[in-house]
Each structure stands twice: as C-alpha cells, then as structure tokens.
Amino acid sequence: MNLAIVKYNAGNIRSVLYALERIGKEAVVTDDPAEIKAADKVIFPGVGEASTAMGYLKERGLDELIRGLQQPVLGICLGMQLMCSYSEENDTECLGIFQNQVRRFNGDGLKVPQIGWNNIFGLRSPLFEGVPEQSFCYFVHGYYASSGEDTIASSDYGLVYSSGLQKGNFYGVQFHPEKSAQVGETILTNFIDKI
C-alpha cells in the first residue's frame, strides 16, 4: 500500500504519521505531484487558516492536482474544509469538491473554537464500519461545514453540522482521527484497508 500525505503549510502531519505507525502503516510526506498521483491513497491533513492554506496550494498547483485525484482521498480538519466550496474564514474560495459551505460558529454561549471530545452520529459510509453511533472523537475547530447531501456523519455544537463528508473518491472528517483513540484508529484503518 503506497500512502501519501500532502505536504503543505497547514499540516498536522507528525501526529498523523504517529497514528499511522500505531496501526502498522507507513506513509510518504510529499508535495511532489508525481508522488501524490502515484499513491494508492492520499491523506490531506490540516490545521490553520483557510486563505493562507489555499494560497499555498494554488502557488504550487496542488489545488488542481487534488481536485483531479482518482484514488481515495481523506481530508482531515482544515483539509476537509478546504475540499468544500467556500469558507467564511477570510472569504476563501476553496476546492469545490463538496458543495458545502464552511461557516464560523457564532458562539451563543458556546466556547469558540470547539476544543475537545464530541460525538458523531448519522454514520453512513464504509469509513465508519465498526464505529458505533454516538462515538466520541476529538475536535479543534472554530468553523464548521454545513449539512448537505454529501454528509456522512454529523455532530452537534449549538447546531448540527457535517463532521464527515463523502463524494465519489473524496472523504473528509472534521475531527482528528489521529487524536481520537480507538475510534480514530478504526477510521484510519477503514480508509486504508477497506476503501
């Protein structure tokens, strides 16, 4: 299994590599288009700010590359948000793989960003095989993807939003599977071995 992690200026790459090691998987970290295209599976992680990250991807032609990938791709946190059509974070046009909009939590007595454990429900994808409804995952985010036809998991933080998305070969999760204990390891294993 040839696994590539997209290297760009917004990655939480080390923790993803550690999580893969724990489940006995290896990955190459790269921004080389040929290496990314040649991979069997691609992980697109991210922590940071949408407009800066999109600018970096565009400068290197990685935006078009990611849009054109044919193999399974998993976006994590900001990676998933960048796969949506638009983010309110600094008025950013994103990759447009998912039609969902990314909006800022408005607060309403809630701490923003949401940091910590929250549950996921409405699971409908092989990505979540063996993951019970209402399982807890680890989140760190001030923006959320709206619900829509590509939603494969939801969470509730003052409102219900997409904590998982899928369209064709593209998958995304808002939470950090690499920090979500056994549930996260199951999701990463499913992505690598079953999708």
C-alpha positions as CSV (number, residue, x, y, z in Angstrom):
1,M,0.0,0.0,0.0
2,N,1.5,3.3,-1.2
3,L,0.2,6.0,1.1
4,A,0.9,9.7,0.6
5,I,0.3,12.6,3.0
6,V,0.0,16.0,1.2
7,K,2.8,18.3,2.5
8,Y,1.7,22.0,2.7
9,N,2.0,24.8,5.2
10,A,-1.0,23.8,7.3
11,G,-0.4,20.2,8.2
12,N,-0.7,18.4,11.5
13,I,1.5,15.8,9.8
14,R,3.6,14.5,12.6
15,S,0.6,13.4,14.7
16,V,-0.9,11.7,11.6
17,L,2.3,9.8,11.0
18,Y,2.4,8.6,14.6
19,A,-1.2,7.4,14.3
20,L,-0.4,5.5,11.2
21,E,2.6,4.0,12.9
22,R,0.3,2.8,15.7
23,I,-1.8,0.8,13.2
24,G,1.3,-0.5,11.4
25,K,1.1,1.8,8.3
26,E,3.8,3.9,6.6
27,A,3.3,7.0,4.5
28,V,5.4,9.3,2.5
29,V,5.0,13.1,3.2
30,T,5.3,14.9,-0.1
31,D,4.2,17.9,-2.2
32,D,5.6,16.2,-5.4
33,P,2.7,15.9,-7.8
34,A,4.1,12.7,-9.3
35,E,4.4,11.0,-5.9
36,I,0.9,12.1,-4.9
37,K,-0.6,10.9,-8.2
38,A,1.2,7.6,-7.9
39,A,-0.1,6.9,-4.3
40,D,-2.8,4.3,-3.7
41,K,-4.4,6.5,-1.1
42,V,-3.9,10.2,-0.2
43,I,-4.4,11.9,3.2
44,F,-4.9,15.7,3.1
45,P,-4.5,16.9,6.7
46,G,-4.7,20.4,8.0
47,V,-4.6,22.8,11.0
48,G,-4.5,26.5,10.4
49,E,-6.3,29.2,8.4
50,A,-8.1,28.6,5.1
51,S,-7.0,31.5,2.9
52,T,-3.3,31.1,3.6
53,A,-3.5,27.3,3.0
54,M,-5.4,27.8,-0.3
55,G,-2.8,30.4,-1.4
56,Y,-0.1,27.9,-0.8
57,L,-1.9,25.1,-2.6
58,K,-2.6,27.4,-5.6
59,E,1.0,28.6,-5.8
60,R,2.2,25.0,-6.2
61,G,-0.6,23.8,-8.5
62,L,-1.7,21.4,-5.7
63,D,-5.3,22.7,-5.9
64,E,-5.8,21.4,-9.4
65,L,-3.8,18.2,-8.5
66,I,-6.1,17.4,-5.5
67,R,-9.3,18.1,-7.5
68,G,-8.1,15.7,-10.2
69,L,-7.1,12.7,-8.0
70,Q,-8.8,9.4,-8.9
71,Q,-7.8,7.4,-5.8
72,P,-9.4,7.6,-2.4
73,V,-8.5,10.9,-0.6
74,L,-9.1,11.7,3.1
75,G,-9.2,15.3,4.2
76,I,-8.8,15.9,7.9
77,C,-10.0,19.1,9.8
78,L,-8.9,22.1,7.7
79,G,-8.2,19.6,4.9
80,M,-11.9,18.7,4.8
81,Q,-12.9,22.3,5.0
82,L,-10.6,23.2,2.0
83,M,-12.4,20.5,0.0
84,C,-15.7,22.4,0.4
85,S,-16.8,25.2,-2.0
86,Y,-16.3,28.2,0.2
87,S,-15.1,29.2,3.7
88,E,-16.2,32.3,5.6
89,E,-12.7,32.3,7.1
90,N,-11.2,35.3,5.3
91,D,-13.7,34.9,2.5
92,T,-12.0,32.0,0.8
93,E,-12.9,30.2,-2.3
94,C,-12.0,26.5,-1.7
95,L,-11.5,23.4,-3.8
96,G,-15.2,22.9,-4.6
97,I,-15.2,19.1,-4.3
98,F,-18.0,19.2,-1.8
99,Q,-20.7,21.8,-2.3
100,N,-20.9,22.5,1.5
101,Q,-20.2,26.0,2.8
102,V,-17.8,26.5,5.8
103,R,-19.2,28.9,8.4
104,R,-18.0,30.3,11.7
105,F,-19.6,29.1,14.9
106,N,-21.4,32.2,16.2
107,G,-20.8,31.5,19.8
108,D,-24.3,31.8,21.5
109,G,-22.8,30.9,24.9
110,L,-20.5,28.2,23.4
111,K,-16.8,28.4,23.5
112,V,-15.3,29.0,20.1
113,P,-13.3,27.2,18.9
114,Q,-14.8,23.9,19.9
115,I,-11.9,22.0,21.5
116,G,-12.4,18.5,22.9
117,W,-14.5,15.4,22.6
118,N,-17.8,15.4,20.8
119,N,-19.9,12.6,19.4
120,I,-20.6,11.7,15.8
121,F,-23.9,10.3,14.6
122,G,-25.9,9.5,11.4
123,L,-22.9,7.5,10.2
124,R,-23.3,6.2,6.6
125,S,-20.1,5.2,4.9
126,P,-17.6,2.3,4.9
127,L,-15.3,4.8,6.5
128,F,-17.2,4.2,9.7
129,E,-17.5,0.4,9.6
130,G,-17.2,-0.9,13.1
131,V,-17.7,2.6,14.7
132,P,-20.8,2.8,16.9
133,E,-23.3,5.6,16.6
134,Q,-22.6,8.4,19.1
135,S,-18.9,7.5,19.3
136,F,-16.7,10.3,20.6
137,C,-14.0,11.9,18.5
138,Y,-11.5,14.8,19.2
139,F,-12.3,18.2,17.6
140,V,-10.5,21.5,17.4
141,H,-12.2,24.0,15.1
142,G,-13.9,27.4,15.0
143,Y,-15.5,26.8,11.6
144,Y,-17.9,24.1,10.5
145,A,-19.1,22.6,7.2
146,S,-22.9,22.9,6.6
147,S,-25.0,19.8,6.3
148,G,-25.9,18.6,2.8
149,E,-26.3,15.5,0.5
150,D,-22.6,14.6,0.9
151,T,-22.8,14.5,4.7
152,I,-21.9,11.0,6.0
153,A,-21.6,11.9,9.7
154,S,-22.9,14.8,11.9
155,S,-22.1,16.4,15.2
156,D,-24.0,18.9,17.3
157,Y,-22.3,22.0,18.8
158,G,-25.1,24.5,19.2
159,L,-26.3,23.4,15.7
160,V,-25.9,20.2,13.7
161,Y,-23.1,20.3,11.2
162,S,-21.1,17.9,9.0
163,S,-18.4,16.0,10.8
164,G,-17.9,13.7,7.8
165,L,-18.3,14.2,4.1
166,Q,-18.0,12.0,1.0
167,K,-18.4,12.5,-2.7
168,G,-17.0,9.8,-5.0
169,N,-13.5,9.0,-4.0
170,F,-13.2,12.1,-1.7
171,Y,-13.8,11.7,2.0
172,G,-13.4,14.2,4.8
173,V,-13.7,14.3,8.6
174,Q,-13.8,17.5,10.7
175,F,-12.4,15.8,13.8
176,H,-8.9,14.5,14.2
177,P,-8.9,10.7,13.8
178,E,-5.2,10.7,14.8
179,K,-6.2,12.0,18.2
180,S,-9.4,10.1,18.6
181,A,-8.1,6.9,20.3
182,Q,-9.6,3.6,19.2
183,V,-12.4,5.2,17.1
184,G,-9.9,7.2,15.1
185,E,-7.6,4.2,14.5
186,T,-10.6,2.3,13.2
187,I,-11.5,5.1,10.8
188,L,-7.9,5.4,9.6
189,T,-7.7,1.6,9.2
190,N,-11.0,1.5,7.3
191,F,-9.8,4.3,4.9
192,I,-6.5,2.5,4.2
193,D,-7.7,-1.2,4.1
194,K,-11.4,-1.1,3.1
195,I,-12.0,1.9,0.7
